[in-house]
Amino acid sequence: MKKAGYDYADPLESIATARLDSPEVPAAEIELATADVTCKRSSGLVEVWNRTESAIQRRMIGEHAAAAAKQRADDAARVRNAAAVTGASEG
């Protein structure tokens, strides 16, 4: 972004300057968005962010797998119990 003349501390900061309250898009905003996309593409930011976030989520899923399995079993039991009480199909 600095090469394009912008000085933002982080990749999300530029969106904070967007004027989203107007149906018209100022030329300066189009220039900023273009520079932002160019910067993100040239730096590989989106790919790095995606890999990192995915790794964090996979780790968290693994850490909480037992709790998720228990919740699924509890939910299934509730559905079975509700179906038995109402005479409805389990779905």
VENUR-V764604 format. One record per backbone hydrogen bond with DSSP energy under -0.5 kcal/mol. CO is the residue of the C=O (numbers start at 0). NH is the residue of the N-H. Records with the same first field share a line. If there is no record, write none. Layout:
# VENUR-V764604
CO: NH + NH
This chain:
# VENUR-V764604
0: 3 + 5
1: 4
9: 12
11: 14 + 15
12: 15
13: 16
14: 17
17: 19
18: 21
23: 25
25: 28 + 29
26: 30
27: 31
28: 32
29: 33
30: 34
31: 35
32: 36
33: 37
34: 38
35: 39
36: 40
37: 41
38: 42
39: 43 + 44 + 45
43: 47
44: 48
45: 49
46: 50
47: 51
48: 52
49: 53
50: 54
51: 55
52: 56
53: 57
54: 58
55: 59
56: 60
57: 61
58: 62
59: 63
61: 64
63: 67
64: 68
65: 69
66: 70
67: 71
68: 72
69: 73
70: 74
71: 75
72: 76
73: 77
74: 78
75: 79
76: 80
77: 81
78: 82
79: 83
80: 84
81: 85
82: 86 + 87
